[in-house]
Amino acid sequence: MCGIVGFTGKQPVKDVLIEGLAKLEYRGYDSAGVAIEQSGALEVIRRRGNVSGLAHTLGHFDLEGTCGIAHTRWATHGRPTETNAHPHLSCDGRIAVVHNGIIENFVELREELARRGHDLASDTDTEVIAHLIEEEVKGIEKEGDFDSMSPDDFVRAVSRALSRLVGSYALAVISSAVPGVIVAARKDSPLIIGSAPAGSCVASDIIAILDHTRDVFALEDGQIAKLAESGFEVYAAGDGECVPIEFELVHVDWNMDIAEKGGYSDFLLKEIHEQPRVIRDTLAGRIVNGSIVIDELDLTSEELNLIDRINIIACGTSYHAGLIAKNLIEGYARIPTEVEVASEFRYRNPIITPTTLVVAVSQSGETADTLAAIRDARVKGAKVFGITNVLGSPVARESDGVIYTKANKEISVASTKSFLGQVTSLTLLALLLAQSRGELTTGQVKMLFRELGDTAAKVEEILADTSAIDQAAASCADASSALFIGRGQGAAVAHEGALKLKEISYLHAESYPAGEMKHGPIALINEGFPVIAIATDSPTYDKVVSNLKEAQARGAKIVAIATEGDEQIRSIAEHVIYIPKVRDAFSPILASVPLQLFARAIALLRGCDVDQPRNLAKSVTVE
Ligand code: M6R
């Protein structure tokens, strides 16, 4: 959560910071701010709301400074107010800090600082950092020598202050006493440093600085960097001291188009339409001579065959991908598989042994609970396999093996293309395990792989005509609640459909396995109550139809996702959204797409921002 960007160079930095922040808004957008060195002082401008609001405010200021830091916030400690917005300042306003992460011991640090006469203005954990640095600069005992501070003194002061912190941070600090210098540091939160012809830059995500540089260094935990117009240096920080270290720049050749909408009205729609490409890319090169290849798993077939239990851990949409995978792994490979939200798993003392494979699924690769669960599982001796969308992300780095989902950057907060990438990758894993253990023959694997690949074209068919989806959405948009039901793979899809709807349209939605309706949720149904059913061709199709008849008898407005050619469903459902025929095991790949579009259409009809739903952030880096 929270995005940081900083730049020091030869030219005025205001627009560079605002453009960088705009690209980081997926990390949070409840307030934003900048601190820019200007005529020997720090000019700090913050405001509640998103980056465009801040940009508007900055338009009224004449800011020519060439060194500055900026922040877009997702509130953790303290409400999303202007006072709590970053950057935060020291008492005398000569130090400004932007921070992503959580300082766990901030309450005691705050009390300590207050006892020593510091006046803290905000409710945030971050503000203590600015004050601790100030103390280190001045010396706690003696009245200090701010004016004689050198850039190296500044780095040391930051390092010493950081040694007092418990928790996680990526931060950037500037001081009016050391013009043109940014000090950046990280622990458990991402931070990228870049060397540009026009100066040096730092950001939470490379996308924020790609316009200025393609030569970057990903700061490691415990490292501090000193950025100046002429370049940057990196230090290993320990016990408050700093030792310069060698580092290598990595040249990045990403295309900036990935961060643009590509002609669609919103990122969500663009990303939904990218899904056929994601399926194809995820599968490319994954079968050789009839054998599934996932070299990244880095397990021999003997080790694969020793696996006697799988635990899938994830959050949100990634968790729903895990539910789908459980059916595939148990169905094809016959390995007992549990799926659990990471925030429960990490505190539950689960049974994990060296023959357990833990599969951690995370689009961002930096979800705090998923990371904590990975660490716990590894301590218990399990092999951990990560499925993520972000190259070099913490999940990728901390897992024994990793599959990248090939979705490319997902900007919209609601996961869509990364979800299909996850489901496709997990299907590959199920096929690999099944083949390795002799549960599927080479011929069966070839056939299943081909059918899996065919889903890409079938998703294209769904995307080509959305009229039935739009009509169903129009008839449900005014509802105050909706129920999503399905059985088997359809139940997992129902959970994802309900999450998508509530997340972007704020329309309350529940999801249940259809067989559970009679055990409570059917009481919700009255005249016109929307019931969205996954009623695709499956072994439990007849059971789902019976459940729908029960809902119909009570006046429900039924929207059915059904398989092309199913005429029977028309007599039950007011709206039928057909998808192409597909094997039940792979049906989530198709059935989830109309539900993404359904949620988006309702959200737009209700006037919601589909890319930046309220209260959410793309990366949940705090628990
Ligand atoms: O980056 P992750 O996959 O670990 O994120 C997990 C959830 O926060 C995420 O899937 C969230 O539920 C999405 N906003 C859903 O669209």
Residues whose N, C-alpha, C, O or C-beta is under 5 A from the ligand:
A	BS01	M6R	C315 G316 T317 S318 V361 S362 Q363 S364 G365 T367 V413 A414 S415 K618 V620
